[in-house]
């Protein structure tokens, strides 16, 4: 590449100390792109160290999931039963049974426990773990991306996939420091399953890939139910490819089916208490998903048996009979699976969460759509008709991209993670073919311009520059430090507040229950030993509904009764989220389940405007920001 030639000359002309940086970079930005992933990783970490608003520097987290994973790990390391899914500091005394898998928390425990043994408090051990763990996952991610790219790129160009992955911002978001929930791990596992399925297509005689595909799909489902669509598509593709290729794929299909089912059952044994084996719930990993894996395995076995048929039409008829028969029977038995993550949730709470949680809403039209559109169009162009396996692999990417794009635009925005993930390999091939073409056709400045065009096309143009121009972001924060996608909201995360809640002379003498607004749960749970009533989880039905009733009510008697019944001793709210509890925004749900559509001045509006009732005592301290703390006066309840 002409762009790398200048760096190359620095490498070959001199080894003086002032040229060591260029020597280092020349290997990163020219084939075979040694150290490219390392350079990108260094820049990634540097961005978070330089940004004053990065979450990790402020001791904050992007999502309550991160905090709950850390605190659940601490509880387990402190003696809680492995099979106990209840988080007791949320909506006590019953607590909330979480759908998170302990399997996803094993790496956190492996990092956290040695730090605690060395003398660190659990909170500090958790904070350090939250900084290290995502970066460890990022290293594995770059390795797996390169491994998958080996099926599509020449050996000297596989490492260039790290550059494309670096600008896959929805994916990179999962690896930023402080991001320790299961999403990054599930994306990594899905990519490994995809790599196994692709290699199974190219090398059906090697049963190891069939075995690995089943293992990773089963593991992904056990860790994160969000991988269910990709389990269905990838396993379904194995069945379709078996019907197309015939006997050559028979053994691979059988091994994949057996691996998927056996590991799904094994992960159930490792994840769920024996007493809960009979629970067929869709909200967390259960025997329901083992039955699903068994049905998929049976369909694949049916496809394998169909390959004994000599006539192609009969083979397809038998395979489709098994697949559609199982699918219809399973959905008829468990129709809530069609509703996705909120399928079995309390209807009232599901309506509130879907309406007010941004990632649960459809993405709609966005400039981001240009990325998968480019990837899909390129997949069609890559089909040469010469190698059936390679064309089949591109068809697989098309199905994955179309399915994920439809789910993101019509169903839930959170699926953009997988839209971006499945775009990496096609865009990497675009970069390789574009730069190779430019080197053959053009010279001098024209070559430089065309190379620069392809480098920007699959990198920063759509993911960084276009959004920055549209949103009017500053150069430093919007362009230069683009990896820092989520910044700290310091107004509602005051360190002074956590200090007051921890001081023995105030409220740190014993654990207390706090009636809180939704987003403040993560700060309370991580920085204090207190419990919360409200948190952004669809399984926290009682706690969330009680908090909504409390903050929405106009009736003082109702508010006092809710506090008495809950046992809350403190009230914590953020003025910035008062509108969330507006009756025009969130349905007012009474205790009998009826909906109050009347509009008036709610309790949270009164509190935010400084109107404190006699049964609450406001605690005012400097640097609280938008946070407001109230002590409940039991004698006046």
Secondary structure, DSSP 8 states (H G I E B T S, - for coil): -HHHHHHHHHHHH---GGGHHHHHHHHHSSTT-TTHHHHHHHHHHHHHHH-TTBTGGGT--S-HHHHHHHHHHHHHHTT--TT--EETTBSTTT-EE----GGGGHHHHHHHHHHHHTT--HHHHHHHHHHHHHHHHHHHHHHHHHHHHTTTS-GGGGGGHHHHHHT-HHHHGGGSTT--SSHHHHHHHHHHHHHHHHHHHH-TT-HHHHHHHHHHHHHHHHH-GGGHHHHHHHHHHHHHHHHHHGGGGHHHHHHHHHHHHHHHHHHHHHHS-GGGTT---SSSS-HHHHHHHHHHHHHHHHHHHHTT-SSHHHHHHHHHHHHHHHHHHHHHH-GGGGGGGGTTS-HHHHHHHHHH-GGGS---S-TTHHHHHHHHHHHHHH--SS-HHHHHHHHHHHHHHHHHHHHHHHT-GGGHHHHHHHHHHHHHHHHHHHHHHHHHH--HHHHHHHHHHHHHHTTHIIIIIHHHHHHT--HIIIIITTT--SB--GGG--HHHHHHHH-TTTTTTS--EEEE-GGGHHHHHHHSS-EES--S-TT-HHHHHHHHHHHH---HHHHHHHHHHHT--EEEEEGGGGGGG-TTTS-EE-TTS-EE------HHHHHHTT---TTEEEE--TT-TTEEEEEE-GGG-
